[in-house]
């Protein structure tokens, strides 16, 4: 009996010791958590209760030179999920049904845009208001799903303006690696092309932050007033040099032809008044998620609507390039205004080859001004050969060819000006002859230029040799409402004297006003105009139609370059297009004039 009482007492003592040890452990543990783990546990608790939500600022608007809206914003909703809150529930499954999207596709989006377990990962933009209402009313079925008011870009339709406005889209992995991580995050919308890309930092503004309180059930409780976030700063508005009325006429000037480019510039300051690439995509289709079927159709389109033809399209410059050859010949003393070469009989015999003139009947013996006015190929065959390849290259480069203009857009081609080293590399040493000069002298062969380069060169001719860098920004309006003007910048001066430029312009005036001028059918009543027709040979189809003109000749305020692919002679289609664009600028928008009288063809 006594032993049994002892056994009970021992067990009681052991229980007391065990309880004491357990209590000591709990006290120690609490002390450890309170003293050493307090900061991390508090942060974890706050992460569960508080969500930091980015506040996307209003993206800057874009206006034309007369403050007509070109690019606007419309309200939309963006849907995201908090990864840690949807990993162990049915939220993704429920969202896939709500959005009519494959569940695995949603999970892939979450992984792609994952920046932290507690940071919202974007899964879909521009969701409809009816879906937002369901998320709001049935939020217990979508724990971890969050939406916010956002914006979608709206581009004014009917202007073929995508080649300079560009468009916006979600940042890619490659872009994330190359951009400032403190400014750009996964899911961010950035400019993908055009001024949207070139001026993205100015347009996007500065993101702010907001602290949101979340219940244990995942329900949004509202903004935490005692946690002060950062205020978002609205992006700057851009005022472009573009004239919407001139842009619209330029867009409509191609008639039934699908492809080509138009550039209009004020030669006095380099302001781009119109810039058109045909065919053009409506930038609004890129504002939201573009369907795969539509994207595939764009990529497979043989007319290549993604090609920015004014800046990236490279063409043989044809007869408008003859002014470079003429100017070089005058500067080197190879010719003067009265110089005449061998008679044009419809072509020129050079060795065993007969190089044809565009006029089968020939032009006879002509002077320089007559050769420009009538675009006599034979005259320039002989002048180009006298000039030589080295001087051809030197003057071409000095006139801005073979290099980018530096326009404030993200993509531009340099074109091609071949020299001896180029021919040796491409064709082979001693495998080519100076016969290449005959083709180069009329803007054919291996010489390539963009429409923007051609317009820039003619701006120099119209502006006494001074060439301004083409630019699209006239002014910028900051978030504080202050407007900062952007002036023109001189890029270079043509390598021609005033006397040479006067003589070249005399020839260009005769193109329009002379009895046999190739552009006289596209004159404007009451407006003195100068210009040059051109027909670029195209081995893949009909020739391309060129025309570059400026007006008024007394004090030129607009230079217009148009190339229409597969349209034939320059006087047939490109010249009337240039006329209509110049009339829109000088006289106001009018209906295109289809009554073109063609007297000469080139």
VOSEVEX-912625 format. One record per residue (C-alpha): residue in three letters; x negated, y negated, z negated. Coordinates in steps of 0.05 Angstrom, whole numbers, padded with zeros to 5 digits, always signed. Layout:
residues N
ALAXYZ/...
This chain:
residues 602
UNK+00000+00000+00000/UNK-00056-00045-00019/UNK-00092-00030+00046/UNK-00030-00046+00086/UNK-00025-00115+00052/UNK-00098-00128+00069/UNK-00087-00109+00141/UNK-00030-00158+00146/UNK-00071-00213+00114/UNK-00128-00201+00162/UNK-00082-00205+00222/UNK-00053-00270+00195/UNK-00122-00299+00187/UNK-00142-00278+00256/UNK-00078-00312+00283/UNK-00095-00375+00246/UNK-00165-00375+00275/UNK-00139-00362+00344/UNK-00088-00419+00339/UNK-00142-00465+00312/UNK-00188-00448+00369/UNK-00133-00457+00420/UNK-00113-00524+00389/UNK-00186-00546+00389/UNK-00192-00525+00461/UNK-00130-00565+00480/UNK-00154-00626+00442/UNK-00222-00619+00474/UNK-00191-00611+00542/UNK-00146-00671+00532/UNK-00205-00711+00508/UNK-00245-00689+00570/UNK-00189-00706+00617/UNK-00175-00772+00584/UNK-00247-00793+00577/UNK-00284-00763+00636/UNK-00232-00747+00688/UNK-00186-00806+00676/UNK-00207-00846+00738/UNK-00202-00789+00788/UNK-00137-00762+00759/UNK-00107-00831+00758/UNK-00127-00841+00831/UNK-00096-00774+00849/UNK-00032-00792+00812/UNK-00030-00859+00848/UNK-00041-00825+00915/UNK+00019-00781+00901/UNK+00061-00841+00880/UNK+00034-00896+00926/UNK+00023-00895+01000/UNK-00020-00947+01036/UNK+00016-00965+01101/UNK-00017-01005+01156/UNK+00020-01068+01179/UNK+00011-01075+01254/UNK+00011-01148+01275/UNK+00049-01175+01334/UNK+00007-01168+01396/UNK-00006-01233+01432/UNK+00038-01253+01490/UNK+00013-01268+01561/UNK+00038-01328+01602/UNK+00024-01353+01672/UNK-00006-01423+01682/UNK+00063-01455+01677/UNK+00079-01417+01612/UNK+00126-01368+01645/UNK+00124-01302+01607/UNK+00085-01246+01640/UNK+00076-01197+01582/UNK+00124-01194+01523/UNK+00139-01147+01465/UNK+00202-01110+01446/UNK+00218-01078+01379/UNK+00212-01003+01371/UNK+00200-00951+01317/UNK+00139-00907+01306/UNK+00144-00841+01269/UNK+00088-00812+01226/UNK+00080-00758+01173/UNK+00037-00754+01110/UNK-00003-00689+01121/UNK-00007-00668+01047/UNK+00069-00676+01040/UNK+00089-00635+01101/UNK+00040-00577+01095/UNK+00085-00535+01050/UNK+00156-00554+01071/UNK+00202-00552+01131/UNK+00191-00624+01153/UNK+00153-00608+01217/UNK+00204-00555+01236/UNK+00262-00603+01223/UNK+00227-00659+01262/UNK+00215-00614+01321/UNK+00290-00603+01326/UNK+00306-00677+01315/UNK+00256-00699+01368/UNK+00270-00640+01414/UNK+00195-00625+01415/UNK+00156-00561+01406/UNK+00135-00551+01333/UNK+00064-00532+01352/UNK+00058-00595+01394/UNK+00076-00636+01333/UNK+00025-00600+01290/UNK-00027-00613+01344/UNK-00010-00688+01341/UNK-00018-00687+01266/UNK-00087-00655+01272/UNK-00107-00704+01326/UNK-00088-00766+01286/UNK-00110-00740+01217/UNK-00151-00791+01179/UNK-00136-00767+01108/UNK-00087-00722+01072/UNK-00050-00781+01043/UNK-00053-00827+01104/UNK+00005-00825+01154/UNK-00012-00789+01219/UNK+00025-00815+01279/UNK+00067-00764+01317/UNK+00113-00804+01363/UNK+00123-00875+01387/UNK+00185-00912+01410/UNK+00236-00865+01377/UNK+00309-00885+01386/UNK+00348-00921+01332/UNK+00397-00863+01326/UNK+00340-00818+01304/UNK+00316-00870+01255/UNK+00386-00872+01225/UNK+00384-00796+01216/UNK+00316-00800+01181/UNK+00343-00854+01135/UNK+00408-00818+01118/UNK+00378-00748+01111/UNK+00310-00766+01083/UNK+00312-00706+01035/UNK+00307-00660+01096/UNK+00245-00696+01120/UNK+00198-00705+01060/UNK+00133-00736+01083/UNK+00162-00766+01146/UNK+00156-00842+01151/UNK+00174-00892+01203/UNK+00157-00964+01214/UNK+00178-01021+01259/UNK+00130-01027+01317/UNK+00127-01060+01386/UNK+00125-01038+01458/UNK+00096-01080+01514/UNK+00142-01107+01567/UNK+00113-01129+01634/UNK+00151-01174+01682/UNK+00172-01129+01740/UNK+00167-01145+01814/UNK+00099-01180+01811/UNK+00050-01124+01826/UNK+00012-01151+01767/UNK-00014-01087+01737/UNK-00081-01097+01771/UNK-00096-01156+01725/UNK-00049-01148+01665/UNK-00068-01075+01656/UNK-00030-01036+01603/UNK-00037-01009+01532/UNK-00039-00938+01505/UNK-00059-00897+01446/UNK-00133-00895+01431/UNK-00170-00833+01455/UNK-00223-00792+01418/UNK-00278-00819+01464/UNK-00255-00891+01451/UNK-00254-00878+01376/UNK-00327-00857+01380/UNK-00348-00920+01417/UNK-00307-00973+01380/UNK-00312-01005+01311/UNK-00281-00955+01262/UNK-00265-01012+01214/UNK-00217-01042+01265/UNK-00192-00982+01305/UNK-00161-00920+01275/UNK-00129-00857+01302/UNK-00062-00873+01333/UNK-00080-00945+01346/UNK-00053-00977+01409/UNK-00107-01011+01450/UNK-00114-01042+01519/UNK-00131-00990+01571/UNK-00143-01034+01632/UNK-00138-01106+01657/UNK-00136-01165+01609/UNK-00102-01119+01558/UNK-00170-01084+01553/UNK-00217-01142+01567/UNK-00184-01186+01514/UNK-00160-01131+01468/UNK-00194-01159+01405/UNK-00160-01226+01415/UNK-00092-01198+01433/UNK-00087-01146+01378/UNK-00097-01192+01319/UNK-00117-01163+01251/UNK-00079-01107+01216/UNK-00053-01116+01146/UNK-00036-01066+01091/UNK+00026-01052+01049/UNK+00034-01008+00986/UNK+00096-00964+00986/UNK+00122-00925+00925/UNK+00143-00853+00936/UNK+00187-00810+00891/UNK+00168-00738+00874/UNK+00221-00716+00924/UNK+00187-00755+00979/UNK+00240-00810+00980/UNK+00216-00880+00996/UNK+00228-00925+00936/UNK+00204-00990+00969/UNK+00146-01038+00969/UNK+00105-01044+00906/UNK+00106-01116+00886/UNK+00049-01110+00837/UNK+00002-01083+00890/UNK-00017-01139+00937/UNK-00035-01115+01007/UNK-00069-01156+01061/UNK-00030-01200+01108/UNK-00030-01182+01182/UNK-00055-01235+01229/UNK-00017-01244+01295/UNK-00056-01235+01359/UNK-00074-01294+01403/UNK-00030-01312+01463/UNK-00063-01318+01531/UNK-00046-01369+01584/UNK-00070-01343+01651/UNK-00091-01381+01713/UNK-00040-01339+01752/UNK+00018-01376+01785/UNK+00079-01330+01780/UNK+00112-01359+01842/UNK+00049-01350+01884/UNK+00039-01281+01854/UNK+00109-01260+01875/UNK+00101-01284+01946/UNK+00033-01249+01950/UNK+00066-01185+01926/UNK+00120-01189+01979/UNK+00074-01210+02036/UNK+00053-01139+02056/UNK+00118-01124+02092/UNK+00127-01049+02104/UNK+00053-01033+02096/UNK+00038-00993+02034/UNK-00034-01011+02019/UNK-00079-01070+02013/UNK-00101-01128+01969/UNK-00090-01202+01962/UNK-00132-01253+01924/UNK-00117-01327+01916/UNK-00167-01373+01881/UNK-00174-01447+01869/UNK-00244-01461+01897/UNK-00251-01523+01853/UNK-00256-01484+01788/UNK-00251-01408+01802/UNK-00181-01401+01774/UNK-00147-01339+01802/UNK-00077-01359+01826/UNK-00055-01290+01849/UNK-00083-01220+01849/UNK-00046-01163+01882/UNK-00063-01090+01893/UNK-00016-01048+01936/UNK+00012-00999+01920/UNK+00019-01017+01847/UNK+00047-00980+01788/UNK+00098-01014+01742/UNK+00057-01024+01678/UNK+00121-01012+01638/UNK+00117-00937+01652/UNK+00053-00935+01610/UNK+00083-00973+01551/UNK+00111-00909+01521/UNK+00092-00836+01528/UNK+00089-00822+01603/UNK+00121-00755+01624/UNK+00071-00704+01650/UNK+00110-00696+01715/UNK+00106-00771+01729/UNK+00032-00773+01712/UNK+00018-00714+01759/UNK+00056-00749+01815/UNK+00015-00812+01806/UNK-00051-00773+01807/UNK-00030-00734+01869/UNK-00006-00795+01908/UNK-00050-00801+01970/UNK-00041-00877+01971/UNK-00080-00880+01905/UNK-00037-00929+01865/UNK-00088-00928+01808/UNK-00142-00960+01852/UNK-00150-01034+01836/UNK-00163-01054+01908/UNK-00181-01128+01899/UNK-00238-01110+01851/UNK-00255-01038+01865/UNK-00234-01027+01937/UNK-00296-01030+01982/UNK-00285-01044+02056/UNK-00326-01064+02116/UNK-00317-01140+02114/UNK-00311-01145+02190/UNK-00311-01213+02225/UNK-00303-01257+02163/UNK-00374-01235+02147/UNK-00399-01269+02210/UNK-00402-01334+02171/UNK-00459-01305+02129/UNK-00497-01289+02193/UNK-00483-01357+02223/UNK-00504-01394+02161/UNK-00569-01354+02156/UNK-00585-01367+02229/UNK-00574-01442+02220/UNK-00616-01445+02156/UNK-00674-01408+02189/UNK-00672-01451+02251/UNK-00655-01392+02296/UNK-00595-01430+02325/UNK-00561-01497+02325/UNK-00490-01518+02342/UNK-00506-01516+02417/UNK-00543-01449+02419/UNK-00516-01400+02471/UNK-00539-01329+02481/UNK-00529-01281+02539/UNK-00459-01282+02566/UNK-00406-01239+02534/UNK-00379-01192+02587/UNK-00339-01149+02539/UNK-00399-01118+02507/UNK-00474-01118+02497/UNK-00525-01068+02523/UNK-00577-01049+02470/UNK-00623-00993+02492/UNK-00580-00935+02514/UNK-00519-00959+02475/UNK-00466-01008+02496/UNK-00437-01046+02437/UNK-00367-01070+02454/UNK-00335-01137+02439/UNK-00263-01137+02413/UNK-00243-01174+02477/UNK-00253-01126+02536/UNK-00254-01184+02585/UNK-00309-01219+02547/UNK-00317-01292+02524/UNK-00371-01315+02572/UNK-00427-01360+02545/UNK-00403-01393+02481/UNK-00433-01440+02430/UNK-00433-01425+02355/UNK-00368-01460+02339/UNK-00334-01426+02398/UNK-00363-01359+02377/UNK-00333-01367+02307/UNK-00266-01392+02334/UNK-00260-01335+02384/UNK-00297-01285+02340/UNK-00343-01264+02396/UNK-00379-01200+02374/UNK-00432-01205+02429/UNK-00456-01273+02403/UNK-00466-01244+02333/UNK-00498-01180+02358/UNK-00554-01223+02387/UNK-00558-01270+02328/UNK-00560-01212+02278/UNK-00617-01179+02315/UNK-00657-01244+02315/UNK-00643-01251+02240/UNK-00673-01184+02222/UNK-00656-01136+02166/UNK-00698-01169+02112/UNK-00665-01237+02121/UNK-00597-01205+02129/UNK-00606-01173+02060/UNK-00634-01236+02028/UNK-00578-01282+02052/UNK-00524-01231+02037/UNK-00547-01225+01965/UNK-00553-01300+01959/UNK-00480-01306+01982/UNK-00457-01261+01925/UNK-00451-01194+01961/UNK-00478-01129+01933/UNK-00465-01152+01862/UNK-00405-01162+01816/UNK-00371-01229+01812/UNK-00366-01225+01736/UNK-00290-01236+01734/UNK-00260-01226+01665/UNK-00232-01157+01680/UNK-00263-01091+01657/UNK-00274-01057+01724/UNK-00307-01083+01786/UNK-00348-01054+01844/UNK-00412-01085+01870/UNK-00401-01067+01943/UNK-00462-01049+01985/UNK-00514-01090+02022/UNK-00564-01042+02055/UNK-00637-01057+02063/UNK-00696-01018+02091/UNK-00704-00977+02027/UNK-00630-00959+02029/UNK-00634-00933+02100/UNK-00699-00896+02086/UNK-00666-00860+02028/UNK-00599-00846+02059/UNK-00619-00832+02131/UNK-00693-00818+02127/UNK-00758-00855+02142/UNK-00764-00871+02216/UNK-00696-00837+02229/UNK-00659-00902+02240/UNK-00669-00962+02286/UNK-00656-01036+02283/UNK-00593-01022+02322/UNK-00560-01020+02254/UNK-00566-01096+02253/UNK-00516-01103+02309/UNK-00462-01069+02268/UNK-00481-01106+02205/UNK-00479-01173+02240/UNK-00404-01165+02253/UNK-00389-01138+02183/UNK-00387-01065+02204/UNK-00432-01005+02191/UNK-00459-00995+02121/UNK-00441-01063+02093/UNK-00384-01060+02042/UNK-00349-01115+02003/UNK-00290-01123+01957/UNK-00233-01172+01973/UNK-00253-01211+01911/UNK-00325-01219+01936/UNK-00299-01243+02004/UNK-00252-01293+01970/UNK-00309-01318+01926/UNK-00355-01329+01986/UNK-00301-01369+02023/UNK-00290-01410+01960/UNK-00362-01432+01967/UNK-00350-01452+02040/UNK-00288-01492+02019/UNK-00323-01525+01960/UNK-00387-01552+01992/UNK-00428-01492+01973/UNK-00412-01491+01898/UNK-00384-01424+01876/UNK-00346-01417+01811/UNK-00340-01350+01776/UNK-00269-01323+01786/UNK-00231-01321+01720/UNK-00161-01307+01695/UNK-00157-01343+01628/UNK-00137-01416+01629/UNK-00128-01423+01553/UNK-00119-01384+01489/UNK-00069-01399+01434/UNK-00091-01375+01366/UNK-00047-01350+01309/UNK-00051-01420+01280/UNK-00019-01449+01343/UNK-00082-01484+01366/UNK-00094-01479+01441/UNK-00166-01474+01467/UNK-00178-01488+01541/UNK-00225-01446+01582/UNK-00261-01483+01638/UNK-00293-01459+01702/UNK-00365-01435+01704/UNK-00410-01445+01764/UNK-00436-01376+01785/UNK-00484-01398+01840/UNK-00492-01442+01901/UNK-00491-01417+01972/UNK-00560-01417+02005/UNK-00535-01466+02058/UNK-00546-01540+02067/UNK-00487-01589+02070/UNK-00499-01595+02145/UNK-00495-01519+02154/UNK-00431-01514+02113/UNK-00399-01571+02152/UNK-00413-01534+02218/UNK-00387-01468+02191/UNK-00323-01502+02168/UNK-00315-01534+02236/UNK-00315-01465+02265/UNK-00264-01441+02214/UNK-00218-01499+02231/UNK-00223-01482+02304/UNK-00200-01411+02288/UNK-00133-01443+02269/UNK-00132-01504+02313/UNK-00173-01486+02375/UNK-00141-01469+02441/UNK-00169-01398+02437/UNK-00172-01393+02361/UNK-00155-01323+02337/UNK-00112-01349+02279/UNK-00074-01405+02312/UNK-00009-01366+02310/UNK-00007-01372+02234/UNK-00015-01447+02227/UNK+00028-01486+02177/UNK+00065-01547+02203/UNK+00039-01609+02169/UNK-00019-01573+02134/UNK-00090-01571+02162/UNK-00116-01501+02150/UNK-00181-01463+02163/UNK-00193-01389+02164/UNK-00222-01327+02195/UNK-00190-01264+02223/UNK-00221-01196+02221/UNK-00209-01124+02241/UNK-00247-01072+02202/UNK-00259-01005+02236/UNK-00230-00947+02198/UNK-00252-00876+02217/UNK-00193-00846+02179/UNK-00137-00881+02216/UNK-00114-00949+02242/UNK-00161-01008+02231/UNK-00154-01053+02171/UNK-00128-01124+02180/UNK-00167-01181+02147/UNK-00154-01255+02141/UNK-00185-01307+02095/UNK-00160-01378+02097/UNK-00160-01442+02057/UNK-00121-01508+02056/UNK-00115-01565+02061/UNK-00181-01573+02097/UNK-00191-01645+02074/UNK-00193-01624+02000/UNK-00184-01548+01995/UNK-00146-01526+01933/UNK-00131-01454+01950/UNK-00170-01398+01984/UNK-00131-01335+02001/UNK-00160-01268+02023/UNK-00114-01212+02047/UNK-00132-01143+02073/UNK-00077-01096+02096/UNK-00099-01025+02107/UNK-00083-00990+02173/UNK-00048-01052+02200/UNK-00092-01065+02261/UNK-00115-01134+02282/UNK-00125-01189+02230/UNK-00082-01239+02268/UNK-00023-01192+02270/UNK-00008-01182+02196/UNK-00061-01208+02148/UNK-00060-01279+02176/UNK+00016-01288+02168/UNK+00010-01261+02097/UNK-00044-01313+02080/UNK-00001-01368+02111/UNK+00059-01349+02067/UNK+00016-01348+02004/UNK-00015-01416+02019/UNK+00054-01445+02035/UNK+00080-01419+01968/UNK+00024-01456+01932/UNK+00026-01521+01971/UNK+00100-01526+01989/UNK+00134-01481+01939/UNK+00162-01410+01947/UNK+00197-01398+02013/UNK+00224-01340+02052/UNK+00169-01304+02092/UNK+00165-01330+02163/UNK+00169-01272+02212/UNK+00164-01316+02274/UNK+00090-01307+02287/UNK+00062-01328+02354/UNK+00000-01287+02369/UNK-00044-01320+02421/UNK-00108-01282+02410/UNK-00122-01215+02377/UNK-00181-01200+02332/
